[in-house]
Amino acid sequence: MDWLRKFDIAFVGLKEGVHKFQFHVDERFFDNFNESLVKNGEVEVKLLFEKHPSFFMLNFRFYGTLQLPCDRCGVKLDYPIDNDDSSVVVKFDEHREGDKDDSNADVIYISRNDTHLNVGQLIYEFISLSIPVNHVNCDNIEGKKPCDEQVLTQLRTAREQKQTVDHRWDDLQKIKFN
C-alpha cells in the first residue's frame, strides 16, 4: 500500500480553485490490486482538482493502453483507452455514519480531520470501468491479426468432444420431469 502513496493529494495546503495533477499508471500500479482484470498497461492520468470550501470536484482524464487477454484465443492485446468523462465529488462527512446516502455513487465522503486524499483506488476503478462489457477480442482491435487459429481449433475440438453423448445414459434422457 506504500507504493500507492504517490497518489495522495495533500489538500489542506491547497488554495481554493483549480489544481492540476498528473499520474502515470503501469504494471506496478495494477500489482497493488489483487483481483485486477488488468495486469499491465501504460496509462496517463490527468486530474483537475477543484477545491471549494465544503467540497472538492475531481475530473479525471485517462489515455493510454491496457494489456488485456483476447477472450477467444488468450493472446495479449494492447487495448487503447481514452476517457475524459470521469468525475467525482468529495464532500466532508458531516453526518453520522448511519445517515449517509449511498445512492449517489459519484459522491465520496471524507472526515473533516483528513489531510490527504488518495486517488489511487478511484483511478483503478475508472480504468476498470473503461474495459468494455462486450468481450475484447483480436477482431475488435484495429491493426491486429485475427485470433490465433491453432487455439480456436483446439477449442472447437474440445467443444465437439464435450458434446458427444455417452450412450450409457440414453435411458435417462427419456425421463420427463414436470
C-alpha positions as CSV (number, residue, x, y, z in Angstrom):
1,M,0.0,0.0,0.0
2,D,3.0,2.3,0.5
3,W,3.5,2.4,-3.3
4,L,0.1,4.0,-3.7
5,R,1.1,6.9,-1.5
6,K,2.3,8.7,-4.7
7,F,-1.4,9.1,-5.4
8,D,-2.0,11.1,-2.2
9,I,-3.1,14.7,-2.6
10,A,-2.4,16.9,0.4
11,F,-5.5,19.2,0.0
12,V,-5.1,21.1,3.3
13,G,-2.4,23.4,1.9
14,L,-4.1,24.0,-1.4
15,K,-5.8,27.3,-2.1
16,E,-9.4,27.3,-3.4
17,G,-9.6,26.9,-7.1
18,V,-8.4,24.5,-9.8
19,H,-5.3,22.5,-9.4
20,K,-3.8,20.1,-11.9
21,F,-2.2,16.7,-11.1
22,Q,-0.7,14.1,-13.4
23,F,0.0,10.5,-12.7
24,H,1.5,7.6,-14.6
25,V,0.0,4.1,-14.2
26,D,1.9,1.0,-15.1
27,E,2.3,-2.7,-14.1
28,R,3.4,-1.8,-10.5
29,F,0.1,0.1,-10.0
30,F,-2.0,-2.9,-11.1
31,D,0.0,-5.2,-8.8
32,N,-1.5,-3.4,-5.8
33,F,-5.0,-4.7,-6.7
34,N,-5.2,-8.5,-6.3
35,E,-8.4,-9.1,-8.3
36,S,-7.5,-6.7,-11.1
37,L,-8.5,-7.8,-14.6
38,V,-5.6,-5.7,-15.9
39,K,-2.1,-6.9,-15.1
40,N,-0.2,-4.5,-17.3
41,G,-0.7,-1.2,-19.1
42,E,0.7,2.3,-19.6
43,V,-1.9,4.9,-18.8
44,E,-1.5,8.7,-18.2
45,V,-4.0,10.2,-15.8
46,K,-4.7,13.9,-15.7
47,L,-6.7,15.2,-12.7
48,L,-8.3,18.6,-12.4
49,F,-8.8,19.1,-8.6
50,E,-11.3,21.9,-8.0
51,K,-11.2,22.9,-4.3
52,H,-14.2,24.6,-2.7
53,P,-14.8,25.4,1.0
54,S,-17.2,22.4,1.6
55,F,-16.4,20.0,-1.2
56,F,-13.9,19.1,-4.0
57,M,-14.7,18.3,-7.6
58,L,-12.3,15.8,-9.2
59,N,-12.3,15.4,-13.0
60,F,-10.2,12.6,-14.4
61,R,-8.9,12.1,-17.9
62,F,-7.3,8.7,-18.9
63,Y,-5.4,7.8,-22.0
64,G,-3.0,5.0,-22.9
65,T,-3.2,1.3,-23.4
66,L,-4.1,-1.7,-21.3
67,Q,-2.8,-5.1,-21.9
68,L,-5.8,-7.5,-21.9
69,P,-6.2,-11.1,-23.0
70,C,-8.3,-11.8,-26.1
71,D,-11.4,-13.5,-24.8
72,R,-11.4,-16.0,-27.6
73,C,-7.8,-17.1,-28.0
74,G,-6.0,-15.7,-25.0
75,V,-3.4,-13.6,-26.9
76,K,-2.3,-10.5,-25.0
77,L,-3.7,-7.4,-26.7
78,D,-2.9,-3.7,-26.3
79,Y,-6.3,-2.1,-25.8
80,P,-6.4,1.7,-26.2
81,I,-8.4,3.7,-23.7
82,D,-9.2,7.4,-23.8
83,N,-11.7,8.5,-21.2
84,D,-12.3,12.1,-20.1
85,D,-15.8,11.7,-18.6
86,S,-14.9,10.6,-15.0
87,S,-15.9,12.9,-12.3
88,V,-16.3,12.6,-8.5
89,V,-17.5,15.0,-5.8
90,V,-15.7,14.7,-2.4
91,K,-17.7,16.1,0.5
92,F,-16.8,16.4,4.1
93,D,-18.6,13.9,6.3
94,E,-21.0,16.0,8.5
95,H,-23.4,13.2,9.2
96,R,-23.4,10.2,11.4
97,E,-22.4,7.0,9.8
98,G,-25.9,5.7,9.5
99,D,-27.3,8.9,7.9
100,K,-25.1,8.7,4.8
101,D,-27.0,8.3,1.5
102,D,-25.0,5.8,-0.7
103,S,-27.4,6.1,-3.6
104,N,-25.2,8.6,-5.3
105,A,-22.0,6.7,-6.3
106,D,-20.4,9.9,-7.6
107,V,-20.1,11.4,-4.1
108,I,-17.4,10.3,-1.6
109,Y,-17.4,11.4,2.0
110,I,-14.3,12.1,3.9
111,S,-13.7,13.2,7.5
112,R,-13.0,16.8,8.3
113,N,-9.9,15.6,10.1
114,D,-8.4,14.1,6.9
115,T,-5.5,16.0,5.4
116,H,-4.8,13.8,2.4
117,L,-7.0,12.2,-0.3
118,N,-5.6,9.1,-2.0
119,V,-7.0,8.9,-5.6
120,G,-5.3,5.5,-6.4
121,Q,-8.5,3.5,-5.8
122,L,-10.5,5.9,-7.9
123,I,-8.0,5.7,-10.7
124,Y,-8.1,1.9,-10.6
125,E,-11.9,1.9,-10.6
126,F,-12.2,4.3,-13.5
127,I,-9.7,2.3,-15.5
128,S,-11.5,-0.9,-14.8
129,L,-14.7,0.7,-15.9
130,S,-13.0,1.6,-19.2
131,I,-12.8,-2.0,-20.1
132,P,-15.8,-2.8,-22.4
133,V,-18.5,-5.1,-21.2
134,N,-18.6,-6.7,-24.7
135,H,-15.6,-9.0,-24.7
136,V,-12.3,-7.9,-26.1
137,N,-11.0,-10.0,-29.0
138,C,-8.5,-9.7,-31.7
139,D,-11.0,-8.8,-34.4
140,N,-12.0,-5.7,-32.5
141,I,-8.5,-4.2,-32.3
142,E,-7.5,-2.1,-35.3
143,G,-4.4,-3.4,-37.0
144,K,-4.4,-6.7,-35.0
145,K,-4.5,-10.0,-36.9
146,P,-7.5,-12.3,-36.3
147,C,-7.5,-14.7,-33.4
148,D,-4.9,-17.5,-33.2
149,E,-6.3,-20.3,-35.4
150,Q,-4.4,-23.0,-33.5
151,V,-6.1,-22.1,-30.2
152,L,-9.5,-21.7,-31.9
153,T,-9.1,-25.2,-33.4
154,Q,-8.3,-26.7,-30.1
155,L,-11.4,-25.0,-28.5
156,R,-13.6,-26.3,-31.3
157,T,-12.2,-29.9,-30.8
158,A,-12.8,-29.7,-27.1
159,R,-16.3,-28.5,-27.6
160,E,-17.1,-31.3,-30.0
161,Q,-15.7,-33.9,-27.6
162,K,-17.8,-32.5,-24.8
163,Q,-20.9,-32.7,-26.9
164,T,-20.5,-36.4,-27.7
165,V,-23.2,-38.3,-25.7
166,D,-22.3,-41.3,-23.5
167,H,-24.9,-43.9,-24.7
168,R,-25.0,-45.5,-21.2
169,W,-27.2,-42.5,-20.2
170,D,-29.7,-42.7,-23.1
171,D,-32.4,-44.2,-21.0
172,L,-32.1,-41.3,-18.5
173,Q,-32.7,-38.8,-21.3
174,K,-36.1,-40.3,-21.9
175,I,-37.3,-39.4,-18.4
176,K,-39.6,-36.4,-18.4
177,F,-39.8,-34.1,-15.4
178,N,-42.9,-32.0,-14.8
